[in-house]
Structure formats: C-alpha cells, structure tokens
Amino acid sequence: MMARFLVKMWRVCRNPGLAIDYLYFLTRGIRIRGLRDERDTLRGTLDALAALAAPLPVVPLDEMYPETASSRELGELFAQYGSDKASKHNYHLLYSSVLEARRAEPLQILEIGLGTNDISRVSHMGAEGKPGASVRAFRDWAPLAQVRGADIDESILFREERIETFFVDQTDPQSLESLAAQFSHRGFDLIIDDGLHNPWANLNTLRALLPLRKPGGAYVIEDILERDRPVFGILRALLPPEMIPQMFQSRSGEYCLVVQEALEPSGG
C-alpha cells in the first residue's frame, strides 16, 4: 500500500528531501477530474503524513494584523474590482502588512487563480465573478508594482498597464515548470496560490514556485478548508529550516498558509 510505504520511509529516513520528492512523484500528472482511485490513494498518503506531523498553530488574521489606513485602502480596492479577499476573508489585513514597508517600491507580485466566472470550471467564482479583480487591486494599491497572474481558463487571460497574465494548469507539474521558467530572471515579493484549492495542486504549485520568492518575500496559500488543514503540518518538516510556515484563519472560517523567513506585522 502506497501510504504505508511512505509512512515507513518517513520514519526510517526522516529525510525531507526524499519525502518532498516522493510527494511530487505522487502528484505528477494527477488531474482533478482524474481517476477516483488515484485521488483517493493520494488523499490517503497525505493523511498518513499529516498524522505524523504536528498541526500548525492557528491565529485569527485580525488578531495578528489589526486594520490600518493602508489595509482599508487595499480592502476598498478589492471590493471595487469585485474580489472577495476583503469582504469575505479579510486577507487585505495580511497583504497590507506584508507589503506596506515596500509599497512605494517596484514590487513584483504573482497570483495563481484569476477568478474564472465559467461555472463549468473547478473553483470558479460564479457566473457573476469578476476575473482579474485582485490583480487589478494590487496594481492600483502599489503604484510601481508589476503584477503577474495565471489561470487554467485561457478565456480570461488579459494584459493591462503593469499586469500580465499567463496560462497554467496546477495539476500538471510541466505546466507549472513552464510558468516558472518565464520568471527565472526575476523574484517575487508576494506569491499567492488562490487557484484550485486542493492539497495536491497546492503542493505542485509550492514546489514549482517557492524558489521564485525573493528573500523577505511571502508565499501564501489561500482558502484552505478545515478538512485539508492537517496536511499542511507536513511542511514544517519539509521546508528549509529558515522558512517558517504559519497558519491563519480568516473571517470566513477558512485558512491561509504563509511561508517566509519571519512574519512580523507592520504598523501604519
């Protein structure tokens, strides 16, 4: 049984490099609409690993990051463009804090998931959704920022002033590697995974894109469900020791994971 083998490997080797490579092998090529037994095998394997890892402590976002003038401004822009990042989740508190000290600099921001309104797609925003809402909000809030976005729905890709978007399939490691190769000459101050919202897609994406994070930058996985939260305790053992994963709960009750060297709220 695949799960029992991985548990044995974890206990005997305790080698994060081997473990993350094996997770990558398991997730390679599995489509969200793929065979049920493949998905169930991966689910069981991730659950087995999660059982060996202590869960990450959870802190409410608004306890860690109080509202500021800057976060209110970002939240208003999210609402203006039709994003639920502030209205439903209060992620604006996090993003404002992470970026505020460098807001006037030429920030580099990458977001996976543009918010498709095609209801035949997995993780759509509904027929009334506004694709590209959050990348436009970031562009307006940070006056020199270059914002990149990516999505599996090619019909919503666009280009505007200081915004460029690309195709990506989070279930296909080759697609993610192709996306990462386009940015190999730059790093990002903020990388957001707001795409497919399932652990195997999150792990695929993290493996491909985390190396693009600038020193001091943040990597964020949004909208983690309660049933999936234990899986992310694995990351504490798999990430390099200088990287700190932290779990926060938004007002919606869903969670977000933040990975960076240290996470200290900024005032303002």
N, C-alpha and C positions, 0 to 999 in steps of 0.2 A: 504494500500500500504506500502510495507516494507520501502521504502525510507522515506515516510512521518512520519512513526513511529519512525525511527531513528533520524530524524531531531527534532521531538518533545522531544525524550529522551535526545538528546544533549542539547537542550535549557533549559529544566526543570532541569535536573540533573547536567549538566556540570561536570560530573564525568568521568575523563579519564579512570579509571579502568573499569567501566561499558562499556564505548564506545569501548575500545580495545577488551574486551571480546566479545562484540556483533559482531565486525568486524571479529574476529576469528570464531565465530559461522557461519557467512555468508560464509566465505571462506572454511570451513571444507568440504573436500570431493569433491569440485568442480574441475573437470578436465578441462584442456584447450580445450579438444575435447568434452566436455560435452554438455548438452542441451543448446541451444542458449538462451532460456528464463531465465535459471539460471544465465548465464553470464551477460545478459542484466539487470537483477534485481540487481546483484552486482555492475555492472557498474553505474547504476542509483543511488544506495546508496552511492557509493564512491564519485560520482559527487556532490550529495547533501551535503555530509560532507565537501567536498572541498570548496563548495560555502560559507560555514560558517567560513572557516579558511582563514586567510590572507596568500597569497602565499609567499613562501620563497624567499628572495632576491637572485639574481643570480650574480655570479662573474666569469669572464673568468679564467680558470685554469692558463693560462700563465701570467695573471696579479697578481695572488696571489702567484704563485710559479715560479720564473724565472729558466731558465735552469742552471744547475750546472754540475761539472765534474761527480758527483755521479749519477745524473739523466740521463746524457748522457750514462753512462755505463749501467744503467738499461735499457734504451731505446734500446741500441745496442743489449743487450741480448734478449729482447722481439723480435726484428727483426730477430735475428739469429735463434731463435726457431720457428718463424712463427706466433707470436702473433701480433694483430693489436693494442695493448694497447698504443704503442708509435706512430706508423706510421699513424694511423687513428685518434686516440683520444687524444694523449699526456697525458694519465693518469700516465705515468712514472714520470712526474713532481710532482704529488701528492704523489705517493707511496714513492719516494725517500725522500721527505721532511718529511713524517710521520715517516719513519723508520730509517733515516740516523743516528740519535744520538745513536741508539741501534744496528746498522748494524753488529757490531762485536760480539754481544751477541747471545745466543741461542734462536733466535726469533721463535715464534710459529705463523704460517700463515695458514689460511683456505680459500680456494676459492671454491665457488659453481659454477659449469659450467666449464667443461674442454675443451670445443670447439669441439663438435662432428662434424665429416665430413659425417655423414649419412644424406643425404638430405631429407629423409622421416621424420626426427625429427623436432620438432618445435625449432626455434632458433639455427639452425645448422650454421656452418662456411663455408659451401660449400664443394663440393667434394674434393677440394684441401686443405682444412683446416688441421691444424696440432694439433691434440688433445694433451693436456698436455703442450702446448708451454709456457704459462705464469708461471705455477708452476715450470717448469724447470728453467726459467729465474730467478725467486725469489730464488730458491735453489742455483744457481751459484752466484748471486749478494750478498747474505748474507751467508757467509761461514759456519756458525754454525746453520743456520735455519733448523727447521723441518717443512716441508710443507705438508699440507693435502689438498686433493681435493675431490670433489664429483660430480657425474653426473647421469642422468637418463639412459644414454646409457652404459649398462654394458660391451659392447664390447670394450670400450676404457679405461676401468679401468686398472691400472698398478701399479707396485711398483718398485722403484729405490732407489738409495742411498739418504736418507733423504727425500724421497717422498713416501706417501702412499695415495691411492685413494679409495673411497667408493661409493656405490650406494645411490642415494637419488631421491625422487620424490617431487618436490617443491609444487605440487598441493595436496599433501597428508600430513596433519599435523602429522599423526602417523609415516610416513617415516622420516620426519624432526626430530621428537622427538627421534626416534631410533638412528639417526645420532648424535644428541646432547648428548645422553646418553653415547655414546662411548667416548666422550671427557669430561665427567663430572669431571674428575680428573685434567684437565688442562684448562688454559685460553689461549686466542689468542691475540697476539699483533695487528693482522690485520685479519679481516674477510671481504671477498669480495663476493657479490652476482652478478655474471656475468652469470646467468643461463637462466631462461625462459623469462625474460624481460617483465613482465606484473605486474600490481599493486597487484593483489590478490596473485600471487606467491611471490612477494616481501614482502607483509605483513605476509604471512605464515612463510616465512623464517626469517624475522626480529624477530617475536615473539618467534620462537624456538631458534635462535642462538645468539641474542643480549646478553643474560645472560652469554654467554661464552667469551665475550670480557673482556680482562684484564683492570684494571684501567689504564688510559692513552692510551689504545689501540683505534683503529679506526674500525668502521663498515662502509663499502662502498657499495652502490648500483650503479652499472654501467648502462650506456646506457638507460637512461630514455628518452622517447620520449616527444616532446612538448605537445602532447595531454594528456599525463599522468602526466605532471609536477604538475598541481594544486592539485592532490590527496595528494602529499607529504607535503603540508602545514598543513595537519591534524596532522602530527607527532609532531609539536611544542607543541600542547596541550596534546598529549597522552604520550609523553616521560616523564620520571622523570625530575624534574627541573634542575638537574645538567647535563643533557645530552643536547648537542647543535647540532641540525641538520643544515647543511649548504649545499647549492646547488651551484654546479659549472658547467660551460659549457665548453665542450672540443672543440677542433678544428673541430670536425666533425659536430658540431651543436647540438649533443645530450648532455645529462646532467648526472651528477653523484651526489649522495647524500652522505654526510659524516656525521656520528654521532659519537661524542666523547665529553669528558668534555670541551675541548677547542681545537681550531685548530690554531696553530701558525706555520708559515713557519720556517724551519730551514735553516741556511745558509750553505755554503760549496761548 
